[in-house]
Amino acid sequence: ELQDLPREVFAVDPTNICQTPNTEVLYRCRKCRRALFRSSSILSHMEGSGPTAFAHKRIMDSAQLCGNGREKCTSYFIEPVQWMEPALLGVMEGQLLCPKCTSKLGSFSWWGEQCSCGRWVTPAFQIHKSRVDEVRTVPVGNFQTAKT
């Protein structure tokens, strides 16, 4: 049972730090604009075999799926962030909701989930790219502005 997780498991909540370094991208909830995670929290994975990885779930011939149109990842797989802690304790899988507006951002599973590219990621803290905005800081003169 996952009743208590060590603090070291969680990335720092971006709302707890005053400024984001210039090189890091900040990801915000598309609905309410609450900062959710930084680019340093994104976990990379090798691209899977695309649609052929899902062939066992389809009725059509798997040979038809081997086209050149390779699917890109439609989600970010990230390390757990402090705001996720209440949702993660005591359960093995569930939804990840924005801590401010409670809109659905993605899902998590301690035993893993399959990415849209076909790769299995374990453990999986999956945030859908369509649910977040990427915010980059762009230096303008002596000031920094956020570019969305």
Buried (B, 14 or more C-beta within 10 A) or exposed (E): EEEEEEEEEBBBBBBEEEEBEEEBBBBBBBBEBBBBBBBBBBEEBEBBBBBBBBBEEEEEEEEEBEEEEEBEBEBBBBBBBBBBBEBBEEEEBEEBBBBBEEEEBBBBBEEBBBBBBBBEBEBBBBBBBEBBBEBBBEEEEEEEEEEE
